[in-house]
Each structure stands twice: as C-alpha cells, then as structure tokens.
Amino acid sequence: MRNHSQDATRSDGPPGPDDPTRSTGPLGLRLAGGRAVEGEPHDALPGTPTGGTTPAGAPGTPGGPGTPGRPTGAEGGTAGGGAEGAAVPAGPALPAAPGGPAGSHPPDRTQAILEATKQVAALLKGAGHPFALAGSVAAYAHGVPKSLQHDTDFAILREDAQAIAQDLEAAGIQVRVPPEDWLIKARSHGEEIDLIFELARHPVTRDLLDRAHTLPVDSVRMPVLAPTDLVGSLLAAFSEHHCDFGAVLPIARTLREKIDWDLLRRENEGSPMPEAFLYLLERLNVIEPREATP
C-alpha cells in the first residue's frame, strides 16, 4: 500500500548487470542473480518531467503569448485589431490536452498496476504461498472507485520472504531488498510491487491471511484483505508524519457496512490519529456515534 507511513520509494532506473555471486540483503535474504541491494538510488516517477520542458502558456509556446497568429495587445490579451483598428485574425485554436492542461493530472497507471498485480498474484498462487492483496488495490478489489497511481501491496508471511523472492526472480521479475526490514520489493510491468510482512508495525499472521476474501481483480481471483483488516491497517499507519484522512475517507465510506467499527475502536483506543479519524467519520454520518459511557 502506498502505505502511508511505510511507503517505500520507487526506483525506475534499469537494473545493473547481474553479479555472478549471490547477494545478501539486510534481512538475510539471498536472492538469485545478485539483485538484492541496499539503499538503491531513488529515480523519478514514470511520466514525471525531469527538466528541459517549457511551461504551458510561456512565451513562444503554443497558445502562449507571442505565438504566431496570436498577437498580444497592450493589455496582454489577444489583439482585437491592428494599428488602424483592422481586425487581426486569430490563429487556429489548439486542441485541449485530455484531462486538462498538460501536467495538471498524473498519468492514469491503473491498468499497468492491475497487470503487475495479476502477474505476481498468479505466481504466488501457483507456488502455494499464502498471501493477501492489501493497500489501494485491495480497496479497488472491494469496489472502491479509484484511479490507481501507486504501487501494489501484498501481505505475506516473513518466513516465506526468501522463497517468494527466489520464485519471482525465477520468473524473470526483478527483486531487491530495501533498507526497511518489513518488506521486499519487486518490479513488474514497470510498476513497483511491495511484498510486506509487517502492516503498519503489525506482523502479518496466518489468521490475518485466513480471513482474506477471494475476489476477482480484473478477472483474476485472489485473496484480498477483509474490509475490517484493510481499514485497520490504514488507521494503524496514521501518525504525526502521515495523516492523510482524505485518502482513507472514500474507502471507509464505501465499505462502512462491511467493517466492524467497534473492533477498530477497541484496537485504536488511545491512539490520537486513528481516534480523530473515527470521530470525523461520526461527524460526517459515515458511522454511528459511539455510545456514551455513563
């Protein structure tokens, strides 16, 4: 999940040449092909301008001041006439970019993320590894309308991390071990895959995976965290440094009838950020207010 307090950074640079030796990451994982590395440099996200571009509307750009066929008057607007007041024809209108001005919205990566999710899930299922889809793609699987922009999260058991890494590499998927000791990372279809064995500092357990719901994700059925566990993991990720209520609110609103809110209240009692979010849900009439104690 772009989890939030535990989001791992993306790395879009091409992998270096394979080392003939085997590498050991900070978790003790020895990955085939020597691709486990520490502190891999962070690259820009795909589609992010990296310089050398001219802002839309700047002088000399299409549609901007000084564009041929679009003379500018004294007020800075399009001239309505020449020196003698004669009308000056405007140049042809340029078509608007889809979704608004260029750069106003991030690219929609939904289908690429779903393809990566399906490929990794199929490999995990085929190898018999217990897992459950987590994060924003899990919310999507439960029916929350989302345009996916971040990575795919899989909850796995820590003791399976080594075998999973080897199986993914055997299938040609790049795997690496980041400095964080609660996940391993993979890359498929140009998208980042987080294989997590701690969700917001809570270890992934067999009970958690056993409670998962089997749902179709773009036609491929796979285990997905149960709604209460999914929202619980998002609440547990809130902190003073990460408190994006706006990202979790539509998930809670869509799944509210499937969630054990009393359980989440008990699990987060005394935690300021989760309690504040639960109070916000009450004030917005998303959930029933907690009964006052006498």
QUICOR-V516325 format. One record per pair of residues at least 12 apart in sequence whose C-alpha atoms are under 10 Angstrom apart, sorted by the first residue. I is the first residue (numbers start at 1). J is the second residue. D is the distance in whole Angstrom. If there is no record, write none. Layout:
# QUICOR-V516325
i->I j->J d->D
i->I j->J d->D
This chain:
# QUICOR-V516325
i->1 j->133 d->9
i->1 j->134 d->6
i->1 j->135 d->4
i->1 j->136 d->6
i->1 j->137 d->8
i->1 j->138 d->9
i->1 j->139 d->10
i->1 j->150 d->8
i->1 j->151 d->7
i->1 j->152 d->6
i->1 j->153 d->5
i->1 j->154 d->8
i->1 j->155 d->10
i->1 j->193 d->9
i->1 j->194 d->7
i->1 j->195 d->10
i->1 j->196 d->9
i->1 j->199 d->9
i->1 j->233 d->10
i->1 j->234 d->9
i->2 j->134 d->10
i->2 j->135 d->7
i->2 j->136 d->7
i->2 j->137 d->10
i->2 j->149 d->9
i->2 j->150 d->6
i->2 j->151 d->6
i->2 j->152 d->8
i->2 j->153 d->7
i->2 j->194 d->9
i->2 j->234 d->10
i->3 j->134 d->9
i->3 j->135 d->7
i->3 j->136 d->9
i->3 j->150 d->10
i->3 j->151 d->9
i->3 j->152 d->10
i->3 j->153 d->8
i->3 j->194 d->10
i->3 j->196 d->10
i->3 j->199 d->8
i->3 j->200 d->8
i->3 j->233 d->9
i->3 j->234 d->7
i->3 j->237 d->7
i->3 j->238 d->10
i->3 j->242 d->10
i->4 j->135 d->9
i->4 j->200 d->8
i->4 j->233 d->10
i->4 j->234 d->7
i->4 j->235 d->10
i->4 j->236 d->9
i->4 j->237 d->6
i->4 j->238 d->7
i->4 j->239 d->9
i->4 j->241 d->9
i->4 j->242 d->6
i->4 j->243 d->8
i->4 j->244 d->8
i->4 j->247 d->10
i->5 j->199 d->10
i->5 j->200 d->7
i->5 j->201 d->10
i->5 j->234 d->9
i->5 j->236 d->9
i->5 j->237 d->5
i->5 j->238 d->7
i->5 j->239 d->7
i->5 j->240 d->10
i->5 j->241 d->7
i->5 j->242 d->6
i->5 j->243 d->9
i->5 j->244 d->10
i->6 j->180 d->9
i->6 j->182 d->9
i->6 j->183 d->9
i->6 j->196 d->10
i->6 j->198 d->9
i->6 j->199 d->8
i->6 j->200 d->7
i->6 j->201 d->9
i->6 j->237 d->7
i->6 j->242 d->9
i->7 j->150 d->10
i->7 j->151 d->9
i->7 j->153 d->10
i->7 j->194 d->9
i->7 j->237 d->10
i->8 j->151 d->9
i->8 j->178 d->8
i->8 j->179 d->10
i->8 j->180 d->8
i->8 j->183 d->9
i->8 j->184 d->10
i->8 j->185 d->9
i->8 j->192 d->9
i->8 j->193 d->10
i->8 j->194 d->8
i->9 j->40 d->9
i->9 j->41 d->9
i->9 j->42 d->7
i->9 j->43 d->9
i->9 j->44 d->10
i->9 j->45 d->10
i->9 j->151 d->10
i->9 j->178 d->9
i->9 j->185 d->10
i->9 j->192 d->9
i->10 j->40 d->9
i->10 j->41 d->9
i->10 j->42 d->6
i->10 j->43 d->7
i->10 j->44 d->8
i->10 j->45 d->7
i->10 j->46 d->10
i->10 j->150 d->9
i->10 j->151 d->9
i->10 j->185 d->9
i->10 j->187 d->10
i->10 j->191 d->9
i->10 j->192 d->7
i->10 j->193 d->9
i->11 j->40 d->7
i->11 j->41 d->7
i->11 j->42 d->5
i->11 j->43 d->5
i->11 j->44 d->7
i->11 j->45 d->8
i->11 j->46 d->10
i->11 j->185 d->10
i->11 j->187 d->9
i->11 j->190 d->10
i->11 j->191 d->9
i->11 j->192 d->8
i->12 j->41 d->9
i->12 j->42 d->8
i->12 j->43 d->6
i->12 j->44 d->7
i->12 j->45 d->7
i->12 j->46 d->7
i->12 j->187 d->9
i->12 j->190 d->8
i->12 j->191 d->8
i->12 j->192 d->9
i->13 j->40 d->10
i->13 j->41 d->8
i->13 j->42 d->8
i->13 j->43 d->6
i->13 j->44 d->9
i->13 j->45 d->10
i->13 j->46 d->10
i->14 j->43 d->10
i->15 j->35 d->8
i->15 j->174 d->8
i->15 j->175 d->10
i->16 j->35 d->8
i->17 j->33 d->9
i->17 j->34 d->9
i->17 j->35 d->9
i->18 j->32 d->10
i->18 j->33 d->6
i->18 j->34 d->6
i->18 j->35 d->7
i->19 j->32 d->10
i->19 j->33 d->6
i->19 j->34 d->5
i->19 j->35 d->8
i->20 j->32 d->9
i->20 j->33 d->7
i->20 j->34 d->7
i->21 j->33 d->7
i->21 j->34 d->6
i->21 j->35 d->10
i->22 j->34 d->4
i->22 j->35 d->8
i->22 j->36 d->8
i->23 j->35 d->7
i->23 j->36 d->6
i->23 j->37 d->7
i->23 j->176 d->10
i->23 j->177 d->10
i->24 j->36 d->6
i->24 j->37 d->8
i->24 j->38 d->9
i->24 j->176 d->10
i->24 j->177 d->9
i->25 j->37 d->6
i->25 j->38 d->7
i->25 j->176 d->8
i->25 j->177 d->6
i->25 j->178 d->8
i->25 j->179 d->8
i->25 j->181 d->9
i->25 j->184 d->10
i->26 j->38 d->7
i->26 j->177 d->7
i->26 j->178 d->8
i->26 j->179 d->7
i->26 j->180 d->8
i->26 j->181 d->7
i->27 j->158 d->10
i->27 j->161 d->9
i->27 j->162 d->9
i->27 j->177 d->8
i->27 j->178 d->9
i->27 j->179 d->9
i->27 j->180 d->9
i->27 j->181 d->6
i->27 j->182 d->9
i->27 j->183 d->9
i->27 j->184 d->9
i->28 j->162 d->9
i->28 j->177 d->9
i->28 j->181 d->10
i->29 j->161 d->8
i->29 j->162 d->6
i->29 j->163 d->9
i->29 j->165 d->8
i->29 j->166 d->9
i->29 j->176 d->9
i->29 j->177 d->8
i->29 j->184 d->9
i->30 j->162 d->7
i->30 j->163 d->10
i->30 j->165 d->9
i->30 j->166 d->8
i->30 j->176 d->10
i->30 j->177 d->9
i->31 j->162 d->7
i->31 j->163 d->9
i->31 j->164 d->10
i->31 j->165 d->7
i->31 j->166 d->6
i->31 j->167 d->10
i->31 j->168 d->10
i->31 j->169 d->8
i->31 j->175 d->8
i->31 j->176 d->8
i->31 j->177 d->9
i->32 j->165 d->8
i->32 j->166 d->6
i->32 j->167 d->9
i->32 j->168 d->10
i->32 j->169 d->7
i->32 j->170 d->8
i->32 j->175 d->9
i->33 j->166 d->9
i->33 j->169 d->8
i->33 j->170 d->9
i->33 j->174 d->9
i->33 j->175 d->9
i->34 j->175 d->9
i->34 j->176 d->9
i->35 j->169 d->9
i->35 j->174 d->7
i->35 j->175 d->6
i->35 j->176 d->6
i->35 j->177 d->8
i->36 j->165 d->10
i->36 j->174 d->9
i->36 j->175 d->7
i->36 j->176 d->4
i->36 j->177 d->5
i->36 j->178 d->8
i->36 j->184 d->9
i->36 j->185 d->9
i->37 j->175 d->9
i->37 j->176 d->6
i->37 j->177 d->6
i->37 j->178 d->7
i->37 j->179 d->9
i->38 j->176 d->8
i->38 j->177 d->6
i->38 j->178 d->5
i->38 j->179 d->6
i->38 j->180 d->9
i->39 j->176 d->10
i->39 j->177 d->9
i->39 j->178 d->6
i->39 j->179 d->6
i->39 j->180 d->9
i->40 j->176 d->9
i->40 j->177 d->9
i->40 j->178 d->7
i->40 j->179 d->9
i->45 j->150 d->10
i->45 j->191 d->10
i->46 j->106 d->10
i->46 j->107 d->9
i->46 j->109 d->10
i->46 j->190 d->9
i->46 j->191 d->9
i->47 j->103 d->9
i->47 j->106 d->8
i->47 j->107 d->7
i->48 j->103 d->9
i->48 j->106 d->8
i->48 j->107 d->9
i->49 j->103 d->9
i->55 j->102 d->9
i->55 j->103 d->9
i->56 j->101 d->8
i->56 j->102 d->7
i->56 j->103 d->9
i->57 j->101 d->10
i->62 j->93 d->10
i->62 j->94 d->8
i->63 j->91 d->9
i->63 j->92 d->10
i->63 j->93 d->8
i->63 j->94 d->7
i->63 j->95 d->10
i->65 j->77 d->8
i->65 j->78 d->9
i->66 j->78 d->10
i->67 j->91 d->9
i->68 j->90 d->9
i->68 j->91 d->7
i->68 j->92 d->10
i->69 j->88 d->9
i->69 j->89 d->7
i->69 j->90 d->5
i->69 j->91 d->4
i->69 j->92 d->8
i->70 j->88 d->9
i->70 j->89 d->8
i->70 j->90 d->5
i->70 j->91 d->6
i->70 j->92 d->9
i->70 j->93 d->10
i->71 j->88 d->8
i->71 j->89 d->9
i->71 j->90 d->8
i->71 j->91 d->9
i->78 j->90 d->8
i->106 j->149 d->8
i->107 j->147 d->10
i->107 j->148 d->10
i->107 j->149 d->8
i->108 j->147 d->7
i->108 j->148 d->7
i->108 j->149 d->7
i->109 j->147 d->8
i->109 j->148 d->6
i->109 j->149 d->6
i->109 j->150 d->8
i->109 j->151 d->10
i->109 j->190 d->10
i->109 j->191 d->9
i->110 j->137 d->9
i->110 j->146 d->9
i->110 j->147 d->6
i->110 j->148 d->5
i->110 j->149 d->7
i->110 j->150 d->9
i->110 j->151 d->10
i->111 j->147 d->9
i->111 j->148 d->8
i->111 j->189 d->10
i->111 j->218 d->9
i->112 j->148 d->9
i->112 j->149 d->10
i->112 j->188 d->9
i->112 j->189 d->6
i->112 j->190 d->8
i->112 j->191 d->7
i->113 j->137 d->8
i->113 j->148 d->7
i->113 j->149 d->8
i->113 j->150 d->8
i->113 j->151 d->7
i->113 j->152 d->7
i->113 j->188 d->9
i->113 j->189 d->8
i->113 j->190 d->8
i->113 j->191 d->6
i->113 j->192 d->8
i->113 j->193 d->9
i->114 j->137 d->8
i->114 j->140 d->10
i->114 j->148 d->9
i->114 j->151 d->10
i->114 j->152 d->8
i->114 j->189 d->9
i->114 j->191 d->9
i->114 j->217 d->7
i->114 j->218 d->7
i->114 j->220 d->10
i->115 j->188 d->8
i->115 j->189 d->7
i->115 j->190 d->10
i->115 j->191 d->9
i->115 j->217 d->10
i->115 j->218 d->8
i->115 j->220 d->10
i->116 j->151 d->9
i->116 j->152 d->8
i->116 j->186 d->10
i->116 j->187 d->8
i->116 j->188 d->5
i->116 j->189 d->6
i->116 j->190 d->8
i->116 j->191 d->7
i->116 j->192 d->8
i->116 j->193 d->8
i->117 j->133 d->9
i->117 j->137 d->8
i->117 j->151 d->9
i->117 j->152 d->6
i->117 j->153 d->9
i->117 j->154 d->9
i->117 j->188 d->8
i->117 j->189 d->9
i->117 j->191 d->9
i->117 j->192 d->10
i->117 j->193 d->8
i->117 j->217 d->8
i->117 j->218 d->9
i->117 j->220 d->9
i->117 j->222 d->10
i->118 j->188 d->10
i->118 j->216 d->10
i->118 j->217 d->7
i->118 j->218 d->8
i->118 j->219 d->9
i->118 j->220 d->6
i->118 j->221 d->9
i->118 j->222 d->9
i->119 j->168 d->10
i->119 j->171 d->10
i->119 j->173 d->10
i->119 j->188 d->8
i->119 j->189 d->9
i->119 j->220 d->9
i->120 j->152 d->10
i->120 j->154 d->9
i->120 j->168 d->8
i->120 j->171 d->10
i->120 j->173 d->9
i->120 j->186 d->9
i->120 j->187 d->9
i->120 j->188 d->8
i->120 j->193 d->8
i->120 j->195 d->10
i->121 j->133 d->8
i->121 j->154 d->9
i->121 j->217 d->10
i->121 j->220 d->9
i->121 j->221 d->9
i->121 j->222 d->7
i->121 j->223 d->9
i->122 j->220 d->8
i->122 j->221 d->9
i->122 j->222 d->8
i->123 j->164 d->9
i->123 j->167 d->8
i->123 j->168 d->7
i->123 j->171 d->8
i->124 j->154 d->10
i->124 j->156 d->10
i->124 j->164 d->7
i->124 j->167 d->8
i->124 j->168 d->8
i->124 j->222 d->10
i->125 j->221 d->10
i->125 j->222 d->8
i->125 j->223 d->9
i->127 j->163 d->9
i->127 j->164 d->8
i->127 j->167 d->8
i->127 j->168 d->10
i->128 j->164 d->10
i->129 j->156 d->8
i->129 j->157 d->9
i->129 j->160 d->7
i->129 j->161 d->10
i->129 j->163 d->9
i->129 j->164 d->7
i->130 j->155 d->9
i->130 j->156 d->7
i->130 j->157 d->7
i->130 j->160 d->9
i->130 j->206 d->8
i->130 j->209 d->7
i->130 j->210 d->9
i->130 j->223 d->9
i->131 j->154 d->7
i->131 j->155 d->5
i->131 j->156 d->5
i->131 j->157 d->7
i->131 j->160 d->10
i->131 j->195 d->9
i->131 j->196 d->10
i->131 j->197 d->10
i->131 j->204 d->9
i->131 j->205 d->10
i->131 j->206 d->9
i->131 j->208 d->9
i->131 j->209 d->6
i->131 j->210 d->9
i->131 j->212 d->9
i->131 j->222 d->9
i->131 j->223 d->7
i->131 j->224 d->8
i->131 j->225 d->9
i->132 j->153 d->9
i->132 j->154 d->6
i->132 j->155 d->5
i->132 j->156 d->7
i->132 j->157 d->10
i->132 j->195 d->10
i->132 j->196 d->10
i->132 j->204 d->10
i->132 j->208 d->9
i->132 j->209 d->6
i->132 j->210 d->9
i->132 j->211 d->9
i->132 j->212 d->6
i->132 j->213 d->8
i->132 j->214 d->9
i->132 j->222 d->7
i->132 j->223 d->5
i->132 j->224 d->5
i->132 j->225 d->6
i->132 j->226 d->9
i->133 j->152 d->8
i->133 j->153 d->6
i->133 j->154 d->5
i->133 j->155 d->6
i->133 j->156 d->9
i->133 j->195 d->9
i->133 j->209 d->9
i->133 j->212 d->9
i->133 j->213 d->10
i->133 j->214 d->10
i->133 j->215 d->10
i->133 j->217 d->10
i->133 j->222 d->8
i->133 j->223 d->6
i->133 j->224 d->4
i->133 j->225 d->6
i->133 j->226 d->10
i->133 j->230 d->9
i->134 j->152 d->8
i->134 j->153 d->5
i->134 j->154 d->5
i->134 j->155 d->6
i->134 j->156 d->10
i->134 j->194 d->10
i->134 j->195 d->10
i->134 j->196 d->9
i->134 j->199 d->9
i->134 j->212 d->10
i->134 j->223 d->9
i->134 j->224 d->6
i->134 j->225 d->6
i->134 j->226 d->9
i->134 j->229 d->9
i->134 j->230 d->7
i->134 j->231 d->10
i->134 j->233 d->9
i->134 j->234 d->10
i->135 j->150 d->10
i->135 j->151 d->9
i->135 j->152 d->7
i->135 j->153 d->6
i->135 j->154 d->8
i->135 j->155 d->9
i->135 j->194 d->10
i->135 j->199 d->10
i->135 j->224 d->10
i->135 j->225 d->9
i->135 j->230 d->7
i->135 j->231 d->9
i->135 j->233 d->8
i->135 j->234 d->8
i->136 j->148 d->7
i->136 j->149 d->9
i->136 j->150 d->8
i->136 j->151 d->8
i->136 j->152 d->7
i->136 j->153 d->8
i->136 j->230 d->9
i->136 j->234 d->10
i->136 j->247 d->9
i->136 j->248 d->9
i->136 j->251 d->9
i->137 j->149 d->10
i->137 j->150 d->9
i->137 j->151 d->8
i->137 j->152 d->6
i->137 j->153 d->7
i->137 j->154 d->9
i->137 j->217 d->9
i->137 j->224 d->9
i->138 j->152 d->9
i->138 j->153 d->8
i->138 j->154 d->9
i->138 j->215 d->9
i->138 j->217 d->9
i->138 j->223 d->9
i->138 j->224 d->6
i->138 j->225 d->7
i->138 j->226 d->9
i->138 j->227 d->9
i->138 j->230 d->8
i->139 j->224 d->9
i->139 j->225 d->9
i->139 j->226 d->10
i->139 j->227 d->8
i->139 j->230 d->8
i->139 j->231 d->9
i->139 j->248 d->10
i->139 j->250 d->10
i->139 j->251 d->7
i->139 j->252 d->10
i->139 j->254 d->9
i->139 j->255 d->9
i->140 j->217 d->8
i->140 j->218 d->10
i->140 j->251 d->9
i->141 j->213 d->10
i->141 j->214 d->10
i->141 j->215 d->7
i->141 j->216 d->7
i->141 j->217 d->6
i->141 j->218 d->8
i->141 j->221 d->10
i->141 j->222 d->10
i->141 j->223 d->10
i->141 j->224 d->7
i->141 j->225 d->10
i->142 j->213 d->9
i->142 j->215 d->8
i->142 j->216 d->9
i->142 j->217 d->9
i->142 j->224 d->8
i->142 j->225 d->9
i->142 j->226 d->9
i->142 j->227 d->8
i->142 j->251 d->9
i->142 j->254 d->9
i->142 j->255 d->8
i->143 j->251 d->9
i->143 j->254 d->8
i->143 j->255 d->8
i->144 j->250 d->7
i->144 j->251 d->6
i->144 j->252 d->9
i->144 j->253 d->9
i->144 j->254 d->6
i->144 j->255 d->8
i->145 j->250 d->8
i->145 j->251 d->9
i->145 j->254 d->9
i->146 j->250 d->9
i->146 j->251 d->9
i->149 j->191 d->10
i->150 j->191 d->8
i->150 j->192 d->8
i->150 j->193 d->9
i->151 j->187 d->9
i->151 j->191 d->6
i->151 j->192 d->5
i->151 j->193 d->6
i->151 j->194 d->7
i->152 j->186 d->10
i->152 j->187 d->10
i->152 j->191 d->8
i->152 j->192 d->7
i->152 j->193 d->5
i->152 j->194 d->6
i->152 j->195 d->8
i->153 j->183 d->10
i->153 j->185 d->10
i->153 j->192 d->9
i->153 j->193 d->6
i->153 j->194 d->5
i->153 j->195 d->6
i->153 j->196 d->7
i->153 j->199 d->10
i->154 j->183 d->10
i->154 j->193 d->8
i->154 j->194 d->6
i->154 j->195 d->5
i->154 j->196 d->6
i->154 j->197 d->9
i->154 j->199 d->10
i->154 j->223 d->10
i->154 j->224 d->9
i->154 j->225 d->9
i->155 j->183 d->9
i->155 j->194 d->8
i->155 j->195 d->6
i->155 j->196 d->5
i->155 j->197 d->6
i->155 j->198 d->8
i->155 j->199 d->8
i->155 j->203 d->9
i->155 j->204 d->7
i->155 j->205 d->9
i->155 j->208 d->9
i->155 j->209 d->8
i->155 j->223 d->10
i->155 j->224 d->9
i->155 j->225 d->8
i->156 j->183 d->9
i->156 j->194 d->10
i->156 j->195 d->6
i->156 j->196 d->6
i->156 j->197 d->5
i->156 j->198 d->8
i->156 j->199 d->10
i->156 j->203 d->9
i->156 j->204 d->6
i->156 j->205 d->8
i->156 j->206 d->9
i->156 j->208 d->10
i->156 j->209 d->8
i->157 j->195 d->9
i->157 j->196 d->8
i->157 j->197 d->5
i->157 j->198 d->9
i->157 j->203 d->8
i->157 j->204 d->6
i->157 j->205 d->7
i->157 j->206 d->8
i->157 j->209 d->9
i->158 j->182 d->8
i->158 j->183 d->8
i->158 j->184 d->10
i->158 j->195 d->10
i->158 j->196 d->8
i->158 j->197 d->5
i->158 j->198 d->8
i->158 j->203 d->8
i->158 j->204 d->8
i->158 j->205 d->9
i->159 j->197 d->9
i->160 j->197 d->9
i->161 j->183 d->8
i->161 j->184 d->7
i->161 j->195 d->8
i->161 j->196 d->9
i->161 j->197 d->8
i->162 j->184 d->9
i->164 j->184 d->10
i->164 j->195 d->9
i->165 j->177 d->9
i->165 j->184 d->8
i->165 j->185 d->9
i->165 j->186 d->8
i->165 j->195 d->9
i->168 j->186 d->8
i->168 j->187 d->10
i->168 j->188 d->10
i->169 j->186 d->9
i->172 j->187 d->10
i->172 j->188 d->9
i->173 j->186 d->7
i->173 j->187 d->6
i->173 j->188 d->6
i->173 j->189 d->9
i->174 j->186 d->6
i->174 j->187 d->5
i->174 j->188 d->7
i->174 j->192 d->10
i->174 j->193 d->10
i->175 j->187 d->7
i->175 j->188 d->10
i->175 j->193 d->9
i->175 j->194 d->10
i->181 j->196 d->9
i->181 j->197 d->9
i->181 j->198 d->9
i->182 j->194 d->10
i->182 j->195 d->9
i->182 j->196 d->6
i->182 j->197 d->6
i->182 j->198 d->5
i->182 j->199 d->8
i->182 j->200 d->9
i->182 j->201 d->8
i->182 j->202 d->10
i->182 j->203 d->9
i->182 j->204 d->10
i->183 j->195 d->5
i->183 j->196 d->4
i->183 j->197 d->6
i->183 j->198 d->7
i->183 j->199 d->9
i->184 j->196 d->7
i->184 j->197 d->9
i->198 j->233 d->10
i->199 j->230 d->10
i->199 j->232 d->10
i->199 j->233 d->6
i->199 j->234 d->9
i->199 j->236 d->8
i->199 j->237 d->8
i->200 j->232 d->9
i->200 j->233 d->6
i->200 j->234 d->8
i->200 j->235 d->9
i->200 j->236 d->6
i->200 j->237 d->5
i->200 j->238 d->9
i->201 j->233 d->9
i->201 j->236 d->8
i->201 j->237 d->8
i->202 j->233 d->8
i->202 j->236 d->9
i->202 j->237 d->10
i->208 j->225 d->8
i->208 j->226 d->8
i->208 j->229 d->8
i->209 j->223 d->8
i->209 j->224 d->8
i->209 j->225 d->7
i->209 j->226 d->9
i->209 j->229 d->10
i->210 j->223 d->9
i->210 j->225 d->9
i->210 j->226 d->9
i->211 j->223 d->9
i->211 j->224 d->9
i->211 j->225 d->7
i->211 j->226 d->6
i->211 j->227 d->10
i->211 j->228 d->10
i->211 j->229 d->9
i->212 j->224 d->5
i->212 j->225 d->5
i->212 j->226 d->5
i->212 j->227 d->9
i->212 j->229 d->9
i->212 j->230 d->10
i->213 j->225 d->6
i->213 j->226 d->6
i->213 j->227 d->9
i->214 j->226 d->9
i->226 j->258 d->9
i->226 j->259 d->9
i->227 j->251 d->9
i->227 j->252 d->9
i->227 j->255 d->7
i->227 j->256 d->9
i->227 j->257 d->9
i->227 j->258 d->6
i->227 j->259 d->6
i->227 j->260 d->9
i->228 j->252 d->10
i->228 j->255 d->9
i->228 j->256 d->9
i->228 j->258 d->7
i->228 j->259 d->5
i->228 j->260 d->6
i->228 j->261 d->8
i->228 j->263 d->8
i->228 j->264 d->8
i->229 j->259 d->8
i->229 j->260 d->9
i->229 j->264 d->9
i->230 j->251 d->9
i->230 j->252 d->10
i->230 j->259 d->9
i->231 j->248 d->8
i->231 j->249 d->10
i->231 j->251 d->8
i->231 j->252 d->7
i->231 j->255 d->9
i->231 j->256 d->10
i->231 j->259 d->8
i->231 j->260 d->10
i->231 j->261 d->10
i->231 j->264 d->9
i->232 j->259 d->9
i->232 j->260 d->10
i->232 j->261 d->9
i->232 j->263 d->9
i->232 j->264 d->6
i->232 j->265 d->10
i->232 j->267 d->8
i->232 j->268 d->9
i->232 j->274 d->9
i->233 j->264 d->10
i->234 j->247 d->10
i->234 j->248 d->7
i->234 j->251 d->10
i->234 j->274 d->9
i->235 j->248 d->8
i->235 j->264 d->9
i->235 j->267 d->10
i->235 j->268 d->8
i->235 j->271 d->10
i->235 j->273 d->8
i->235 j->274 d->5
i->235 j->275 d->9
i->235 j->277 d->8
i->235 j->278 d->9
i->236 j->264 d->10
i->236 j->267 d->9
i->236 j->268 d->8
i->236 j->271 d->9
i->236 j->273 d->9
i->236 j->274 d->7
i->237 j->273 d->9
i->237 j->274 d->9
i->238 j->271 d->9
i->238 j->272 d->9
i->238 j->273 d->6
i->238 j->274 d->7
i->238 j->277 d->9
i->239 j->271 d->9
i->239 j->272 d->8
i->239 j->273 d->6
i->239 j->274 d->9
i->240 j->272 d->9
i->240 j->273 d->8
i->242 j->273 d->9
i->243 j->273 d->7
i->243 j->274 d->9
i->243 j->277 d->9
i->244 j->277 d->10
i->245 j->273 d->9
i->245 j->274 d->9
i->245 j->276 d->9
i->245 j->277 d->7
i->245 j->280 d->9
i->246 j->277 d->10
i->248 j->277 d->9
i->249 j->277 d->9
i->249 j->278 d->10
i->249 j->280 d->9
i->249 j->281 d->8
i->249 j->286 d->9
i->252 j->278 d->10
i->252 j->281 d->8
i->252 j->286 d->8
i->252 j->287 d->9
i->253 j->281 d->8
i->253 j->284 d->10
i->253 j->285 d->10
i->253 j->286 d->6
i->253 j->287 d->8
i->254 j->286 d->9
i->256 j->281 d->10
i->256 j->286 d->7
i->256 j->287 d->7
i->257 j->286 d->10
i->257 j->287 d->9
i->259 j->287 d->10
i->261 j->278 d->9
i->261 j->287 d->8
i->261 j->288 d->9
i->261 j->290 d->9
i->262 j->290 d->8
i->264 j->278 d->9
i->265 j->278 d->8
i->265 j->290 d->9
i->278 j->290 d->9
